[in-house]
Amino acid sequence: NPLTLAGCLDIDASIKAARFVRFCDAFNIPLVTFVDVPGFLPGTGQEYGGIIRHGAKLLFAYAEANVPKVTVITRKAYGGAYDVMSSKHLRGDCNYAWPGAEVAVMGAKGAVKILYGGKDVEQHTKDYTSRFANPMVSAQRGFVDNIIDPQETRRIICNDLRMLRTKHLPNIPRKHSNLPL
């Protein structure tokens, strides 16, 4: 939710989302994830509280889930928070992006300040966005399956869920998994 903490994942959000994903997986409920996340919340309070450990719980929950997983990137998908939110890297079945979505390591302005030392920020930001932070680059690299219009989202998700209705991934025979506690 971009209205809460600017959409950043914090410790509480990571735990809540991980529990929800595991609940859905336990009862075979498909996961539809809408992604608008600029990253993990920075700060010493989060670091001391164990944001990496709690973020790993969410990562683990999505990676271990065997239910159908459909993801739509609506706006921002930056850095590790993008990976954690049911990306292709976590066995997401269908991943889409809206035309205005940005998938990158970090936001364009922050990257430009680091790369160019704050010189000619406006032009370098446009260049960075066109080269790295647009959905076409992600689609070419296979991070998203398609770039879809927002008005087509519902129809596409319904079709995907219908297609994935019979999805079955057998669990690896083991006593239990090693959840990051």
Accessible surface in RSA format (square Angstrom, percent):
REM  Atomic radii and reference values for relative SASA: ProtOr
REM  Chains: A
REM  Algorithm: Lee & Richards
REM  Probe-radius: 1.40
REM  Slices: 20
REM RES _ NUM      All-atoms   Total-Side   Main-Chain    Non-polar    All polar
REM                ABS   REL    ABS   REL    ABS   REL    ABS   REL    ABS   REL
RES ASN A   1   118.21  81.5  72.37  69.9  45.84 110.4  33.95  81.7  84.27  81.4
RES PRO A   2    61.34  44.7  49.37  45.0  11.97  43.5  49.37  40.8  11.97  74.4
RES LEU A   3   167.25  93.1 132.91  95.1  34.34  86.3 136.86  96.1  30.39  81.8
RES THR A   4    79.39  56.5  73.28  74.3   6.11  14.6  57.62  77.4  21.76  32.9
RES LEU A   5    83.30  46.4  62.29  44.6  21.01  52.8  73.77  51.8   9.53  25.7
RES ALA A   6    69.59  64.0  53.33  82.3  16.26  37.0  59.41  83.7  10.18  27.0
RES GLY A   7     7.35   9.1   0.00   N/A   7.35   9.1   1.76   4.8   5.59  12.5
RES CYS A   8    23.25  17.6  15.48  17.3   7.77  18.2   0.00   0.0  23.25  25.1
RES LEU A   9    16.22   9.0  16.22  11.6   0.00   0.0  16.22  11.4   0.00   0.0
RES ASP A  10    18.61  13.0  18.61  18.5   0.00   0.0   0.00   0.0  18.61  18.6
RES ILE A  11    26.72  15.2  26.65  19.9   0.08   0.2  26.65  19.2   0.08   0.2
RES ASP A  12   104.99  73.5  99.96  99.5   5.03  11.9  31.46  74.0  73.54  73.3
RES ALA A  13    35.80  32.9  27.13  41.9   8.67  19.7  33.32  46.9   2.48   6.6
RES SER A  14     0.00   0.0   0.00   0.0   0.00   0.0   0.00   0.0   0.00   0.0
RES ILE A  15    55.22  31.4  54.93  40.9   0.29   0.7  55.16  39.7   0.05   0.1
RES LYS A  16   157.88  77.0 152.70  93.7   5.19  12.3  99.55  89.6  58.33  62.1
RES ALA A  17    28.34  26.1  22.36  34.5   5.98  13.6  28.10  39.6   0.24   0.6
RES ALA A  18     5.14   4.7   5.14   7.9   0.00   0.0   5.14   7.2   0.00   0.0
RES ARG A  19   176.37  74.1 169.24  86.3   7.14  17.0  50.49  69.0 125.89  76.3
RES PHE A  20   121.18  60.6 116.83  72.4   4.35  11.3 120.84  73.3   0.34   1.0
RES VAL A  21     2.13   1.4   2.13   1.9   0.00   0.0   2.13   1.8   0.00   0.0
RES ARG A  22    93.22  39.1  87.23  44.5   5.99  14.3  29.63  40.5  63.58  38.5
RES PHE A  23   112.09  56.1 105.20  65.2   6.88  17.9 110.96  67.3   1.13   3.2
RES CYS A  24     3.03   2.3   3.03   3.4   0.00   0.0   0.00   0.0   3.03   3.3
RES ASP A  25    42.25  29.6  29.59  29.5  12.65  29.9   2.44   5.7  39.81  39.7
RES ALA A  26    78.61  72.3  37.05  57.2  41.56  94.5  49.47  69.7  29.13  77.2
RES PHE A  27   134.48  67.3 112.29  69.6  22.19  57.7 117.94  71.5  16.55  47.4
RES ASN A  28   115.08  79.4 100.30  96.9  14.77  35.6  27.34  65.8  87.73  84.8
RES ILE A  29    74.21  42.2  73.35  54.6   0.86   2.1  74.21  53.4   0.00   0.0
RES PRO A  30    57.16  41.7  46.13  42.0  11.03  40.1  46.13  38.1  11.03  68.6
RES LEU A  31     6.05   3.4   5.01   3.6   1.04   2.6   5.89   4.1   0.16   0.4
RES VAL A  32    58.02  38.2  28.42  25.7  29.60  71.3  28.42  24.7  29.60  80.3
RES THR A  33    11.14   7.9   7.41   7.5   3.74   8.9   8.79  11.8   2.35   3.6
RES PHE A  34   105.36  52.7  83.13  51.5  22.23  57.9  83.24  50.5  22.12  63.3
RES VAL A  35     0.97   0.6   0.97   0.9   0.00   0.0   0.97   0.8   0.00   0.0
RES ASP A  36    26.79  18.8  17.90  17.8   8.89  21.0  11.41  26.8  15.38  15.3
RES VAL A  37     4.56   3.0   4.56   4.1   0.00   0.0   4.56   4.0   0.00   0.0
RES PRO A  38    35.26  25.7  18.95  17.3  16.31  59.3  18.95  15.6  16.31 101.4
RES GLY A  39    12.37  15.3   0.00   N/A  12.37  15.3  12.37  34.0   0.00   0.0
RES PHE A  40    62.62  31.3  45.77  28.3  16.85  43.8  45.77  27.7  16.85  48.2
RES LEU A  41    42.66  23.8  40.56  29.0   2.10   5.3  40.56  28.5   2.10   5.7
RES PRO A  42   104.56  76.2  85.82  78.2  18.74  68.1  92.49  76.4  12.07  75.0
RES GLY A  43    39.02  48.1   0.00   N/A  39.02  48.1  33.02  90.6   6.01  13.5
RES THR A  44    96.15  68.4  91.97  93.2   4.18  10.0  61.69  82.9  34.46  52.1
RES GLY A  45    55.59  68.6   0.00   N/A  55.59  68.6  41.50 113.9  14.09  31.6
RES GLN A  46    32.67  18.3  31.94  23.3   0.73   1.7   4.34   9.2  28.32  21.5
RES GLU A  47    98.66  56.6  81.90  62.0  16.76  39.9  34.22  66.2  64.44  52.6
RES TYR A  48   189.91  88.7 155.97  88.7  33.94  88.3 117.51  88.3  72.40  89.3
RES GLY A  49    32.06  39.5   0.00   N/A  32.06  39.5  24.21  66.4   7.85  17.6
RES GLY A  50    14.05  17.3   0.00   N/A  14.05  17.3  14.05  38.6   0.00   0.0
RES ILE A  51     8.02   4.6   7.37   5.5   0.65   1.6   7.37   5.3   0.65   1.8
RES ILE A  52   137.05  78.0 128.54  95.8   8.51  20.5 134.29  96.7   2.76   7.5
RES ARG A  53   106.58  44.8  99.87  50.9   6.72  16.0  41.72  57.0  64.86  39.3
RES HIS A  54    16.74   9.1  16.74  11.6   0.00   0.0   9.49   9.8   7.24   8.4
RES GLY A  55     3.20   3.9   0.00   N/A   3.20   3.9   3.18   8.7   0.02   0.0
RES ALA A  56    30.70  28.2  25.89  40.0   4.81  10.9  28.98  40.8   1.72   4.6
RES LYS A  57    36.68  17.9  36.58  22.4   0.10   0.2  11.96  10.8  24.73  26.3
RES LEU A  58     0.07   0.0   0.07   0.0   0.00   0.0   0.07   0.0   0.00   0.0
RES LEU A  59    66.97  37.3  66.97  47.9   0.00   0.0  66.97  47.0   0.00   0.0
RES PHE A  60    47.57  23.8  45.87  28.4   1.71   4.4  47.54  28.8   0.04   0.1
RES ALA A  61     2.00   1.8   0.00   0.0   2.00   4.6   0.17   0.2   1.84   4.9
RES TYR A  62    11.96   5.6  11.96   6.8   0.00   0.0   0.37   0.3  11.59  14.3
RES ALA A  63    35.42  32.6  29.91  46.2   5.51  12.5  30.07  42.3   5.35  14.2
RES GLU A  64    44.03  25.3  34.96  26.4   9.08  21.6  28.63  55.4  15.40  12.6
RES ALA A  65     0.35   0.3   0.00   0.0   0.35   0.8   0.00   0.0   0.35   0.9
RES ASN A  66    30.97  21.4  26.11  25.2   4.86  11.7  13.79  33.2  17.18  16.6
RES VAL A  67     2.22   1.5   1.75   1.6   0.46   1.1   2.22   1.9   0.00   0.0
RES PRO A  68    12.22   8.9  12.22  11.1   0.00   0.0  12.22  10.1   0.00   0.0
RES LYS A  69     0.94   0.5   0.94   0.6   0.00   0.0   0.85   0.8   0.09   0.1
RES VAL A  70     0.25   0.2   0.00   0.0   0.25   0.6   0.00   0.0   0.25   0.7
RES THR A  71     1.62   1.2   1.62   1.6   0.00   0.0   1.62   2.2   0.00   0.0
RES VAL A  72     0.00   0.0   0.00   0.0   0.00   0.0   0.00   0.0   0.00   0.0
RES ILE A  73     0.59   0.3   0.59   0.4   0.00   0.0   0.59   0.4   0.00   0.0
RES THR A  74    29.30  20.8  20.53  20.8   8.78  20.9  13.63  18.3  15.67  23.7
RES ARG A  75   107.85  45.3 107.66  54.9   0.19   0.5  54.68  74.7  53.17  32.2
RES LYS A  76    63.05  30.8  63.05  38.7   0.00   0.0  19.59  17.6  43.46  46.3
RES ALA A  77     0.00   0.0   0.00   0.0   0.00   0.0   0.00   0.0   0.00   0.0
RES TYR A  78    17.49   8.2  17.45   9.9   0.05   0.1  12.50   9.4   4.99   6.2
RES GLY A  79    24.17  29.8   0.00   N/A  24.17  29.8  21.76  59.7   2.42   5.4
RES GLY A  80    42.25  52.1   0.00   N/A  42.25  52.1  26.91  73.8  15.34  34.3
RES ALA A  81     0.24   0.2   0.00   0.0   0.24   0.5   0.00   0.0   0.24   0.6
RES TYR A  82    16.21   7.6  16.00   9.1   0.21   0.5  15.98  12.0   0.23   0.3
RES ASP A  83    50.87  35.6  50.87  50.6   0.00   0.0  11.42  26.9  39.46  39.4
RES VAL A  84     9.14   6.0   9.14   8.3   0.00   0.0   9.14   7.9   0.00   0.0
RES MET A  85    28.66  14.8  27.72  18.3   0.94   2.2  27.55  23.4   1.11   1.5
RES SER A  86     0.50   0.4   0.33   0.4   0.17   0.4   0.17   0.4   0.33   0.5
RES SER A  87     0.67   0.6   0.00   0.0   0.67   1.5   0.67   1.4   0.00   0.0
RES LYS A  88    59.19  28.9  44.75  27.5  14.45  34.4  27.21  24.5  31.98  34.1
RES HIS A  89    99.35  54.3  64.91  45.1  34.44  88.1  46.76  48.2  52.60  61.2
RES LEU A  90    17.77   9.9  16.00  11.4   1.77   4.4  17.58  12.3   0.19   0.5
RES ARG A  91   113.30  47.6  99.71  50.8  13.59  32.4  75.34 103.0  37.95  23.0
RES GLY A  92     6.40   7.9   0.00   N/A   6.40   7.9   0.12   0.3   6.28  14.1
RES ASP A  93    40.31  28.2  20.76  20.7  19.55  46.2   8.43  19.8  31.88  31.8
RES CYS A  94     7.97   6.0   7.97   8.9   0.00   0.0   0.12   0.3   7.85   8.5
RES ASN A  95     0.44   0.3   0.44   0.4   0.00   0.0   0.00   0.0   0.44   0.4
RES TYR A  96    20.75   9.7  20.75  11.8   0.00   0.0   6.32   4.7  14.43  17.8
RES ALA A  97     0.00   0.0   0.00   0.0   0.00   0.0   0.00   0.0   0.00   0.0
RES TRP A  98    63.61  25.5  63.61  30.8   0.00   0.0  63.61  33.9   0.00   0.0
RES PRO A  99    68.97  50.3  53.11  48.4  15.87  57.7  54.59  45.1  14.39  89.4
RES GLY A 100    61.74  76.1   0.00   N/A  61.74  76.1  41.43 113.7  20.31  45.5
RES ALA A 101     1.29   1.2   0.00   0.0   1.29   2.9   0.00   0.0   1.29   3.4
RES GLU A 102    49.30  28.3  49.30  37.3   0.00   0.0   5.97  11.6  43.33  35.4
RES VAL A 103    11.65   7.7   6.91   6.3   4.74  11.4   6.91   6.0   4.74  12.9
RES ALA A 104    16.28  15.0   0.77   1.2  15.51  35.3  13.81  19.4   2.48   6.6
RES VAL A 105   122.67  80.7 113.26 102.5   9.41  22.7 114.83  99.8   7.84  21.3
RES MET A 106    68.32  35.4  66.79  44.2   1.53   3.6  50.39  42.8  17.93  23.8
RES GLY A 107    21.33  26.3   0.00   N/A  21.33  26.3  15.26  41.9   6.07  13.6
RES ALA A 108    11.78  10.8   8.38  12.9   3.40   7.7   8.38  11.8   3.40   9.0
RES LYS A 109   137.78  67.2 135.90  83.4   1.89   4.5  79.40  71.5  58.38  62.2
RES GLY A 110    28.37  35.0   0.00   N/A  28.37  35.0  23.27  63.9   5.10  11.4
RES ALA A 111     5.26   4.8   4.30   6.6   0.96   2.2   5.26   7.4   0.00   0.0
RES VAL A 112     0.00   0.0   0.00   0.0   0.00   0.0   0.00   0.0   0.00   0.0
RES LYS A 113   127.23  62.1 118.91  73.0   8.32  19.8  62.28  56.1  64.95  69.2
RES ILE A 114   126.28  71.9  99.74  74.3  26.54  64.0 105.60  76.0  20.68  56.1
RES LEU A 115   111.16  61.9  80.84  57.8  30.32  76.2  83.49  58.6  27.66  74.4
RES TYR A 116    91.82  42.9  79.69  45.3  12.13  31.6  51.01  38.3  40.81  50.3
RES GLY A 117    60.41  74.5   0.00   N/A  60.41  74.5  34.12  93.6  26.28  58.9
RES GLY A 118    39.83  49.1   0.00   N/A  39.83  49.1  17.22  47.3  22.61  50.6
RES LYS A 119   154.06  75.2 149.24  91.6   4.83  11.5  99.10  89.2  54.96  58.5
RES ASP A 120    90.92  63.7  68.40  68.1  22.52  53.2  32.30  76.0  58.62  58.5
RES VAL A 121    46.05  30.3  41.95  38.0   4.10   9.9  41.95  36.4   4.10  11.1
RES GLU A 122   125.11  71.8 118.91  90.0   6.20  14.8  50.82  98.3  74.30  60.7
RES GLN A 123    86.91  48.6  86.12  62.9   0.79   1.9  30.51  64.9  56.41  42.8
RES HIS A 124    43.61  23.8  42.72  29.7   0.89   2.3  27.96  28.8  15.64  18.2
RES THR A 125    23.31  16.6  23.31  23.6   0.00   0.0  23.08  31.0   0.23   0.4
RES LYS A 126   125.72  61.3 117.44  72.1   8.28  19.7  72.25  65.0  53.47  57.0
RES ASP A 127    58.40  40.9  57.37  57.1   1.03   2.4  17.81  41.9  40.59  40.5
RES TYR A 128    23.41  10.9  19.87  11.3   3.55   9.2  14.73  11.1   8.69  10.7
RES THR A 129    46.51  33.1  46.51  47.2   0.00   0.0  39.95  53.7   6.56   9.9
RES SER A 130    72.87  61.6  53.92  72.0  18.95  43.7  47.22 100.6  25.65  35.9
RES ARG A 131   151.37  63.6 138.08  70.4  13.30  31.7  45.68  62.4 105.69  64.1
RES PHE A 132    73.97  37.0  69.57  43.1   4.40  11.4  69.89  42.4   4.08  11.7
RES ALA A 133     0.88   0.8   0.09   0.1   0.79   1.8   0.09   0.1   0.79   2.1
RES ASN A 134    32.14  22.2  31.80  30.7   0.34   0.8  20.87  50.2  11.27  10.9
RES PRO A 135     9.49   6.9   9.49   8.7   0.00   0.0   9.49   7.8   0.00   0.0
RES MET A 136   106.79  55.3 106.79  70.7   0.00   0.0  90.18  76.7  16.61  22.0
RES VAL A 137    20.70  13.6  20.70  18.7   0.00   0.0  20.70  18.0   0.00   0.0
RES SER A 138     2.86   2.4   2.15   2.9   0.71   1.6   0.71   1.5   2.15   3.0
RES ALA A 139    31.53  29.0  15.28  23.6  16.24  36.9  15.93  22.4  15.60  41.3
RES GLN A 140   138.62  77.5  99.40  72.6  39.22  93.4  42.64  90.8  95.98  72.8
RES ARG A 141   146.99  61.7 116.92  59.6  30.07  71.6  39.10  53.4 107.89  65.4
RES GLY A 142    42.76  52.7   0.00   N/A  42.76  52.7  29.88  82.0  12.88  28.8
RES PHE A 143    60.07  30.1  59.87  37.1   0.20   0.5  59.87  36.3   0.20   0.6
RES VAL A 144     3.33   2.2   0.00   0.0   3.33   8.0   0.00   0.0   3.33   9.0
RES ASP A 145    73.39  51.4  39.35  39.2  34.04  80.5  23.90  56.2  49.50  49.4
RES ASN A 146    80.06  55.2  77.62  75.0   2.43   5.9   8.27  19.9  71.79  69.4
RES ILE A 147    47.51  27.0  27.82  20.7  19.69  47.4  27.82  20.0  19.69  53.4
RES ILE A 148     8.13   4.6   2.85   2.1   5.28  12.7   8.13   5.9   0.00   0.0
RES ASP A 149    71.70  50.2  67.47  67.2   4.24  10.0   2.76   6.5  68.95  68.8
RES PRO A 150    62.01  45.2  51.35  46.8  10.66  38.7  51.69  42.7  10.32  64.1
RES GLN A 151   145.23  81.2 110.10  80.5  35.13  83.6  60.93 129.7  84.29  63.9
RES GLU A 152    60.76  34.9  60.42  45.7   0.33   0.8  19.84  38.4  40.92  33.4
RES THR A 153     9.29   6.6   9.29   9.4   0.00   0.0   9.29  12.5   0.00   0.0
RES ARG A 154   195.75  82.2 189.53  96.6   6.22  14.8  71.05  97.1 124.69  75.6
RES ARG A 155   132.00  55.4 124.57  63.5   7.43  17.7  73.29 100.2  58.71  35.6
RES ILE A 156    26.34  15.0  25.74  19.2   0.60   1.4  26.34  19.0   0.00   0.0
RES ILE A 157    16.66   9.5  16.66  12.4   0.00   0.0  16.66  12.0   0.00   0.0
RES CYS A 158    53.26  40.3  48.74  54.4   4.52  10.6  11.10  28.1  42.16  45.5
RES ASN A 159    61.79  42.6  56.27  54.4   5.52  13.3  21.82  52.5  39.97  38.6
RES ASP A 160    13.82   9.7  13.60  13.5   0.22   0.5   0.22   0.5  13.60  13.6
RES LEU A 161    49.86  27.8  43.91  31.4   5.95  15.0  44.31  31.1   5.55  14.9
RES ARG A 162   134.23  56.4 120.78  61.6  13.45  32.0  51.72  70.7  82.51  50.0
RES MET A 163   122.60  63.5  96.20  63.7  26.40  62.8  67.00  57.0  55.60  73.7
RES LEU A 164    21.88  12.2  20.88  14.9   1.00   2.5  21.88  15.4   0.00   0.0
RES ARG A 165   170.57  71.6 139.08  70.9  31.49  75.0  67.97  92.9 102.60  62.2
RES THR A 166   120.60  85.8  96.87  98.2  23.73  56.6  77.94 104.7  42.66  64.5
RES LYS A 167    48.67  23.7  15.91   9.8  32.76  78.0  25.18  22.7  23.49  25.0
RES HIS A 168   147.61  80.7 123.08  85.6  24.53  62.8  86.83  89.5  60.78  70.7
RES LEU A 169    65.30  36.4  58.81  42.1   6.49  16.3  58.81  41.3   6.49  17.5
RES PRO A 170   101.99  74.3  83.96  76.5  18.04  65.6  87.45  72.2  14.54  90.4
RES ASN A 171   115.76  79.8  92.93  89.8  22.84  55.0  28.84  69.4  86.92  84.0
RES ILE A 172   119.42  68.0 110.59  82.4   8.82  21.3 113.04  81.4   6.38  17.3
RES PRO A 173   130.86  95.4 100.79  91.9  30.06 109.3 112.50  92.9  18.35 114.1
RES ARG A 174   127.21  53.4  87.56  44.6  39.66  94.4  47.26  64.6  79.95  48.5
RES LYS A 175   194.81  95.0 152.21  93.4  42.60 101.4 105.51  95.0  89.30  95.1
RES HIS A 176   134.92  73.7 113.25  78.7  21.67  55.4  91.43  94.2  43.49  50.6
RES SER A 177    25.86  21.9  11.91  15.9  13.95  32.1   4.71  10.0  21.15  29.6
RES ASN A 178   136.70  94.3 119.84 115.8  16.86  40.6  34.88  83.9 101.82  98.4
RES LEU A 179    48.23  26.9  40.66  29.1   7.57  19.0  40.66  28.6   7.57  20.4
RES PRO A 180    38.60  28.1  27.05  24.7  11.55  42.0  38.60  31.9   0.00   0.0
RES LEU A 181   145.98  81.3 113.64  81.3  32.34  81.3 123.64  86.8  22.34  60.1
END  Absolute sums over single chains surface
CHAIN  1 A    10651.7       8670.1       1981.6       6404.6       4247.1
END  Absolute sums over all chains
TOTAL         10651.7       8670.1       1981.6       6404.6       4247.1
